[in-house]
Amino acid sequence: MQQDPLFSVAEQVVLVSGGSRGIGRALAEGFAQRDAHVVIAGREQATLDQTAKEISSGSHPVRAVVCDVAKPDDIQRLVDDTLAQHGRIDTLLNVAGVNKRMKVERYTAEEYDWIMDINLRGAFLMAQAVGRNMIVRRSGSIINIDSLNTYAPLKGVTPYAMSKAGISVMTRGMASEWGPQGVRVNAIAPGFFPTELAKKVWQQPNMQEWGKANTPLNRLGEVGELVGSAIFLASQAGSFVTGQVLRVDGGISAGIAWPIEL
């Protein structure tokens, strides 16, 4: 694929945590199509292998490595393996995440820890492990996945919203500390996307109508529409952008929708 050099990610080494499905898969495929060396990580080898086979459409086959981001040893092994194979990591797409919907008072301590361990602690440790190498190289881009919930928390997902609020602060904190070493850290905050994590919710007709009514572009997003933002943040086009949350939400965070005809 011919690329504008300003937006080129060709030959970059790109590590995608949570890359076997949903947003992570879409981002991994987008970078693979643009001739990046892509490594996807997730908890299930069979799913990873199938995804790698299906999205290896560029010049370089996509590699699949098992990693549970709730386990620090898995993270370090993944990073060490990627560095051993490729010598560097140019871009980290920090995507792995989980959710469980219920009322605040019903969460157990174990369920709370499960969400936080993957969404926030795992993301922190992944960025930290990759960031150490980027600091030495004085170059790199880390892209975390934020959420609409950091604009306005939705009911029934409070621990998830809390974990993503932590991602927002983590993004700014890392950007502030690592900027002098040439490492940029940003986040993408998706709006309403019917990913596997939220597919059951968005299959309901009333939810689809509500989502469209509250989105100025009057539709739900498609995961492929997140690729351009990630390419921008990873490429030379975003060379002076760090510490930012880019909201790819169809305009939801632009204001509050209310049922008054103008």
Salt bridges, closest charged atoms under 4 A:
GLU11 OE1 - HIS37 NE2 2.82
GLU11 OE2 - HIS60 NE2 3.04
GLU44 OE1 - ARG21 NH2 3.51
GLU54 OE1 - ARG25 NH2 2.78
ASP74 OD1 - ARG77 NH2 2.43
ASP81 OD2 - ARG63 NH2 2.76
ASP90 OD2 - ARG88 NE 2.90
ASP90 OD1 - ARG137 NH2 3.29
GLU111 OE2 - LYS100 NZ 2.87
GLU196 OE1 - ARG21 NE 3.17
GLU225 OE2 - ARG219 NH2 2.62
